[in-house]
Amino acid sequence: MNNLELERQTGKIVRAIMTRNRAIAADAIQHLKTQMSPADFIGVMLVSIERLVWFEPETVSWAIENAIPQDVTREIQTLTRHSLYKQLIGKGFMPGIDFSVNQQGELLLNQKAKKAASAGYFKSSPIQR
């Protein structure tokens, strides 16, 4: 997917969600899901959520509760968790000492790793496939 297509698809999803109409948002998301590979679809959804955070932060909660399917939310959480896991290792944090993953798949961080993650210690990087 090129940048123009990413912008185009992200714009469609953001506008659909900003209507706060469950049917419109769900239809737009479902249509997008059928048009793209799973990796591209999740990437567009992540960028769309990021845009919503900037434009209408309160809409993010509405979208997660009403428009974004749970399987998509889980996939975004998994991808985000995996990315953070890789970044923690890359910055010298030790699995099992500084962070771990519990049985529910939640990433558990010690104070040092939490501080680094919340302080923006990690650079934003494109999704690695």
Secondary structure, 3 states (H helix, E strand, C coil): CCHHHHHHHHHHHHHHHHCCCHHHHHHHHHHHHHHCCHHHHHHHHHHHHHHHHHHCHHHHHHHHHHCCCHHHHHHHHHHHHHHHHHHHHHCCCCECCCEEECCCCCEEECHHHHHHHHCCCCCCCCCCC
